[in-house]
Amino acid sequence: MLFCAAQGPEGDVSTVMKADGRVRRVVLVDDEPVILQILSAVLEDGPWEITACGSAAEARKVLRSDGVDVLITDKNLPDGNGLELLKLAREVNDLAEVIIITGYANLETALTAMELDAFDYVLKPLNNVFDIRKKVQRAVDKQDLALENRRLLEDLRAKNIELTAALKETQQLQSELIQSEKLAGIGTLAAGIAHEVSSPLFGIMGLAEAITDEERLDLCHEYARDIVEYSRTIRDIVKELSSYSRASSAEYLTTVELARVIEDAVRLVERSADCRGVTISVDVAPQTFVQARTSEVQQVFVNLVKNAVEAIEDRDAGNGKVTVRAGVSDGRVWATVEDTGAGIPSDRLNLVFDPFYTTKAPGKGTGLGLNIVYRIMAKHRGQVSVESTVGKGTRFTLSFPITG
């Protein structure tokens, strides 16, 4: 065997190193010593280490023990076949490039080499040996490109894993933010709900006391029926509040009927907010559906309707109006929440969806309500926009992808 290592330009030994830090190895295989000497001489000053083998058995041993980057092998060897060495080289290094030397050029040889993905083949006798050096250099360049592509792909996979983890964390934080804002709002809702519950509760207590002193059975039955109705009212109130407060992350995406969700949201606001002097009207086209989480869609409308009610400052005249509409057009489900409140100055409109921005007095809001609306809409591939005229009112417009 002949071993020949060479330095790169100006003695820089780093040129013989691959991107992974290993020495690039070129293995020559031919049973004719003259051919091996010629090939070694032609390639000896290149940026690689050369190993020459005079037989297939010797080549197999070298490939398994030392590895290979570029294999130049005779197709027909006394103790083996160059195409078998090609397969072994690919087993050792899947990026190895192979150049076949043959004295019998024919279509079958070319097709077999192509099927095995040989880089090139050279005819005997070696008329232009320096052309072999060019082929080896091109094979090396191809391998460098493959190595760089592999490195970039690994980097891309690593970045993708990082981005996936970051996205999962962001989605988790967003769900927690939506839920925390919902729970923060429940404190305000609970004050109004307490009043709603107290009225039927006092009624139940009074009727129960009356039954204990009533001797007429028909009146006892009537009191009992009234108690049942009052109890159902309390049950509905508690059910609405419980439905609103539950974590949306526990829900699955489902087909949500907007009419029902909007009515529930309006009823929840009417029970909890100061709606004195304000009329809330709902106009939703039948069969209007969106694909979403029910509690999140309800949270959107609770926030918008509650904001609309609170935006109406002059309540004494009783002319305050909040109008909720929804329907389907142009392949989208749309909804609007419009009020006759004070309006928002044009220079503030671009701030309303920012977190912690609020026009309410300190302690009256978190400044996250509209930001949560924006986040929920984006989460469900929807959009939200706002139009407002000072002194006339504000309109929020929602747009959802249509669902089957």
Summary of the structure (lengths in Angstrom):
residues: 404
radius of gyration: 40.0
end to end distance: 73.9
largest distance: 127.4
contacts: 1237
relative contact order: 0.07
helix: 53%
strand: 21%
